[in-house]
Amino acid sequence: MEYFAVEGGHRLTGEITPQGAKNEALQILCTVLLTPEPVTISNIPDIVDVNRLIAILAELGVKVTRDAPDTYTFVADEVDLDYLNSRQYWDSARKLRGSIMLVGPLLARFGIAYISKPGGDKIGRRRLDTHFWGFQQLGAKFDYDDSEGLFKVHAENGLTGTYMLLDEASVTGTANLVMAAVMAKGTTTIYHAACEPYLQQLCKMLVRMGAKIEGIGSNLLVIEGVEYLGGTTHRMLADMIEVGSFIGMAAMTQGDILIKNADVAHLGIIPHTFQRLGINLEIIGNDIRVKQDTVCEIDTFFDGGILTISDHPWPGFTPDLLSIVLVVATQCKGSVLIHQKMFESRLFFVDKLIDMGAQIILCDPHRATVIGQAKQQSLRAISMTSPDIRAGVALLMAALSAEGTSRIYNIEQIDRGYQNIEHRLNALGAKIERRKE
């Protein structure tokens, strides 16, 4: 079993470049199934979840060429549809929640797909109803094999465009339905669609491939189906979750970090939210400098009420950064209420922070009140286990500022979303060792 040994108390300084966006990659890579022509994608992060998806594509018969460390070319001209009905495929898909997004492209081009219960973070119920319902609106039929826990989805006569009002602005659901609709007969209108930057990236890529999509960046997408899509090239955005993580790490260690090529224009309210915690940010073109010489002081509302930070669909604050915000607040001056609306298990890692000496009241599964200690009392090192990707990095951040050496187990969760994280942080002055027990 591998774990991180993290010696806290070291100030982080220097430059760091965020990896390509994990959540964008899991959408963009699936588009290669929509065309028999070459698709070249760059700035792909070298992380476990993305590599698993690339491996599944290769097993499906997609020709995969690695042109550079972060650049691949995919050619899906000989897809093995029989492989979809194999235990090897079902087992591979179950290990990766992102595998659900293979369904839209497979239905659009080949009229058949299989869905096995996907894996991913254990952060509460993560329903797939939006995907299933949307495919049904487009004319797909579902057959369920109870013994295998497997859905066969088929549309032998092709998909047909329709109007749909989504019950939630699901990012993966919207992405899946867009990829299915671009080759459906007629017009598809998707209202209450997600409009995150990564979804916009997906739509723009599809347009370059020949798709007809209107309303990109809004919650109302109108898609005119086409018969054929061609190849293209695409470069992924910087991972906004890494950008936010590095901002938090600089603040926690009172460091001085320049985050290069942060794609600032696509960060929405992320910088402003961290500034409300009292973090000193300077936007320099496409870079962000975080220089934190003093204790951060948490803002209040205009009436003096305690600041509340909660997650919302884009352009609101992303739920993936609430764990980071919560940890930063433990060492700030003031109090903040963290409200995690989307997932009922994502705040349960705070018991580890309380063991480290943080003052946190877990009000219920969705809300935690943090009383910042203004660095008057440092966190103390402990042994802990990472429950999911984002909580794992939040615990790593806490360990970086703690007194003594912490151990973080189940770091495979962190590896799923962060590329060579210990080497990149050690280059900034951190002391993190990957050890085996």
Stockholm file with secondary structure:
# STOCKHOLM 1.0

chainA/1-437         MEYFAVEGGHRLTGEITPQGAKNEALQILCTVLLTPEPVTISNIPDIVDVNRLIAILAELGVKVTRDAPDTYTFVADEVDLDYLNSRQYWDSARKLRGSIMLVGPLLARFGIAYISKPGGDKIGRRRLDTHFWGFQQLGAKFDYDDSEGLFKVHAENGLTGTYMLLDEASVTGTANLVMAAVMAKGTTTIYHAACEPYLQQLCKMLVRMGAKIEGIGSNLLVIEGVEYLGGTTHRMLADMIEVGSFIGMAAMTQGDILIKNADVAHLGIIPHTFQRLGINLEIIGNDIRVKQDTVCEIDTFFDGGILTISDHPWPGFTPDLLSIVLVVATQCKGSVLIHQKMFESRLFFVDKLIDMGAQIILCDPHRATVIGQAKQQSLRAISMTSPDIRAGVALLMAALSAEGTSRIYNIEQIDRGYQNIEHRLNALGAKIERRKE
#=GR chainA/1-437 SS CEEEEEECCCCCEEEECCCBCHHHHHHHGGGGGGCSSCEEEESCCCCHHHHHHHHHHHHTTCEEEEEETTEEEEECSSCCGGGGGSHHHHHHHHTCGGGGGGHHHHHHHHSEEEEECCCCCCSSCCCCHHHHHHHHHTTCEEEEETTTTEEEEECTTCCBCCEEECSSCCHHHHHHHHHHHTTSBSEEEEESCCCCHHHHHHHHHHHHTTCEEECTTSSEEEEECCSCCCCEEEECCBCHHHHHHHHHHHHHTTCEEEECSCCGGGCTTHHHHHHHTTCCEEEETTEEEEECCSCCBCCBCTTSCBEEEECCSTTSCCGGGHHHHHHHHTTSEEEEEEECCSCTTTTTTHHHHHHTTCCEEEEETTEEEEEEETTSSCCBCCEEECCSHHHHHHHHHHHHHSBSEEEEECTHHHHTTSTTHHHHHHTTTCEEEEEEC
#=GC SS_cons         CEEEEEECCCCCEEEECCCBCHHHHHHHGGGGGGCSSCEEEESCCCCHHHHHHHHHHHHTTCEEEEEETTEEEEECSSCCGGGGGSHHHHHHHHTCGGGGGGHHHHHHHHSEEEEECCCCCCSSCCCCHHHHHHHHHTTCEEEEETTTTEEEEECTTCCBCCEEECSSCCHHHHHHHHHHHTTSBSEEEEESCCCCHHHHHHHHHHHHTTCEEECTTSSEEEEECCSCCCCEEEECCBCHHHHHHHHHHHHHTTCEEEECSCCGGGCTTHHHHHHHTTCCEEEETTEEEEECCSCCBCCBCTTSCBEEEECCSTTSCCGGGHHHHHHHHTTSEEEEEEECCSCTTTTTTHHHHHHTTCCEEEEETTEEEEEEETTSSCCBCCEEECCSHHHHHHHHHHHHHSBSEEEEECTHHHHTTSTTHHHHHHTTTCEEEEEEC
//
